Amino acid sequence: MRAKDALGRYGENLAADYLRRQGMDILARNWRCATGELDIIARDRSSLVICEVKTRRSTAFGSPAEAVGPRKLRRLRELTLRWLDEQQMYVPQIRFDVIGIVQPPEGRAVIQHLRGVQ
């Protein structure tokens, strides 16, 4: 496994644990279809939460969350509709969150959770 892929998997594991501690139920992880992937799909009370996870070693090129722009959010919305159709599920509310993680070479990871990104 490439170092970048290992860092990404580490970040997604950290994010899933974080969301569980926040009281969310993880419904799916790394759901894929022909057009893309959803990192974490969770339920927070009555809301479906689609969580994009970005992990970096530093903020030299900006915070990890800054990597999720309007184009990525459009893609997440499209993928969410596909997932819902596949699950044949209706949810009253859908929220898009971004978790940015900075894991420096030394020390603890820093987690930034942005809720309701639009």
Buried (B, 14 or more C-beta within 10 A) or exposed (E): EEEEEEBBBBBBEBBBEBBEEEEBEBBEBEBEEEEEEBBBBBBBEEBBBBBBBBBBEEEEEEBBBEBBEEEBBEBBEEBBEBBBEEBEEEBEEBBBBBBBBBBEEEEEBEBEBBBEBE
